[in-house]
Amino acid sequence: MRSVHVAMAIALCLPSALVSAAPDAGAKARGSYSFYGSSSHNSFSSARSHVESYQGYLRDTHGVAVPAHIQTYATLPAPAVIVERPQTPVARVATSAPVAIDVGADIAAHGAVDAEVAREASDALGDDIERIQRHVKRMRTHAEELGDKESIPILDSIEKNLGVARRGHADLHEHHAEDKISPQTAMTLAQKVNDALRAAHADHDKLMKRLHEADEPVGK
């Protein structure tokens, strides 16, 4: 009989326990915010790994030095790289520093990049950047929903540098579609993407650290 009473007492207590443990109104938004934050962090790591692996390939296979990282300023227009092709109009692509590249001389000196390798790297990098943009956009939606005004300027900076990375990737992808791929041009364009991703990733890390170190969940 005693066991029956205990069982009934537990049964009566369960509804109230479940009610008290029920998530509040902002829990779904906070959970999504955190999910997309973690997912975009993983995609940043993947994108930088892909671009740096490609740069390593260009270095090891074609003897082209990997440039040093430069500071990326998303609000300022970048100077142009001038790619000089014999008997063709000068093509201009945005990068972090002005560099003149003679494609013909570069290919003669270092050899043309394997088109299959180049396009595989470009496709993987493009998928990563697209995924990051999608997740960061959703983070912004949840930040606005939760009234997390401190995160908006950081998200602005992330998105601006992602824009630089996206344009750099488009230039790289276009160069990879040419009949012969200059390793120096590919390296320079890949570095533009890498610098922009590095800046956006650093801002993203700041944002995630702020969210994880907050005394109270964002939006509560």
N, C-alpha and C positions, 0 to 999 in steps of 0.2 A: 504494500500500500504506500509505504514511504517513497518507493521508487517512482510510483505513479505521480505522486505529488511533486516530486522533483522534476519529472519530465514535463508536467503541466506548467510549472514555474518557469522552466527554461523556454517553453513554447511561448508563454506570455511575454517574456523579456525580449525575445528575438525581434519582433516588429519595432520596438522602441530603439533597440540597438542598431538595427538597419537604418532607421530614420535618422538617427544621430550621426551615422557614418556616411550618409548620402552626400554626394558632391554638391558644392554650392553652385550658383548660377554661372560663375565665371570659370569653373573647373574645365569645361570642355575647351574653351578658348585658350586657357593656359596650357592645357595638355597638347593642343594642336601647335601652339606657339613653340613649346619645347621640342615637339617632334620635328617640326620643320627646321628649327635651329640646329638640332643634331644632324638631320639629314643633309642640310646645306653644308655643315662643317665637313661631313664625310665626302661630299662632292667636291668641295674646295681641295681637300687632300688628294682626291683622285685626279682632278684637273692639273694640279701642280706636278703631280707625279708623272702624268702623261707628257706634259710639255717639257719637263726636265729630262725625261727618258729620251725624248726626241732630240733635245739639244745634246745629250750625251752621245747619241748615235752620230749626229753631225760632227761632233768633236772627234770621236774615235775613228769614224769611217772616212771622214773628209779632211781632218786636220784643221777644222775651223774652231777658233777659241770661243769659249762661252763668255759673253760680256759680263761685266760686273753689274749687280743690281743697281738701279737708279731710283731716286724718289719719284713717285708718280703723283702728279697734281691733277686731279680730275677736273678742276675748274679752269685750267689753262690749256689753250690749244698746243698740241705738241708740234715741234718742228718736223720737217719732212725728210724722209729718206729718198734720195734720188737714185733710181735704178737706171743705169745707162745701158741701152741696148743698141748695137750698131744698126744704123739705117732704120730706126724705129723711133716714134715719139717718146719723149721722156715720161716715164710713169712715176707717179708720186704716191707714196703711202705714208701714213702718219706713224711716227715712232718717237722715241724719247730723245734722240740726238741726230743731227744732220750727218748723214754718211752717204758718200757716193760709191755705188757698186757697179762695176763693169761686169755684167752677167757673163759675157763671152769669155773674158779673161779669167773670171772666177771659176767657171766650169773647166776651162783649159788647165788651170792650176790645181784644182781640187777634185774634179770629176763631177758629173751630174748626180743628183740625189736619186736614189731608187724611188720611182713614182709610187710603187705599191706601198713601200714603207711610209712615204710622206703622206699619202692619202689616208692610210690606216691611222696614223697619228692624228691627222687633222680631224677625221671623223670622230675618234674617241674624245678628243678635246672639245669638239663642238657639242657632243652629247652632254658632257660634264657642265659646260657653261650654260646650256639651255636648262639643265636640271637645277643648277644653282639659282638662276634667275627666277624660275618658277617657285622654288621654295622661299627665296627671299621676298618675293611678292606676297606670298601667303603669310610670311612673318609680319610684314607691314600691315596686312589686313587685320591680323589678330592683335597687333600692338595698338592699332587705332581703336579696335573694339574694346580693349582693356583700358584705354586711356593712358597708355604708357608713352607719355610725351617725351621722356628722356631718350627713348630708343629711336625716335623718328630721325633726328639728325644723323645718327650713326648709320641707320638704314639708307639715308640719302647718300652718304659717302660710299657705302658699299655698292649701291646701284650705279653711281657715277663711274666708279672704277670698273665695274662689270661691263658698263657700256664701252669703255676703252678696250677691255679685253675682247669684247664681242667684235668690235671693229677691227682690231688687230688680227683676230682669228679669220675674219672675212678676207682680209688682205692675204693672209697666209694660205688660205684655201684657194684663193684665186691664183696665187703663184704656183701652187701645187698642180693646177690644171694646165699649166703650160707644157710645151713639148719637152723642154729640158729645164730642170729645176736647179737653180743656183744655190749651193749650200750656204754661202755667206748671206744671201738674201733671206733664205729660210731661217737661218740662225737669228738674224736681226729682227725679223717679224715675230719669231717665236719668243724672243726676249721681251718684246713689247707686250705680248700676251702675259708672259710670266711676271713682269713687273706690275702690271695692273692687277693680276690675280693675287699677287703677294700683298699689295696694299689693301685690297678688298678683304682678303683673308685675315689680315691683322685687325681691321675694324670689326670683322665678324667675331674674332676671338675676344675683343674688348666687350662686345655686346653680350656674348654668352657668359663671360666672367661676371659682368654686372648683374645679369639675371640670376645666376647661381649663388652669388654672394648677398643678394637682397635678403633683409631680415624677414620680410613678408613676401608671399608670392605676388608677382606683378598683377595689378588690377584689383587687389583685395582691399 
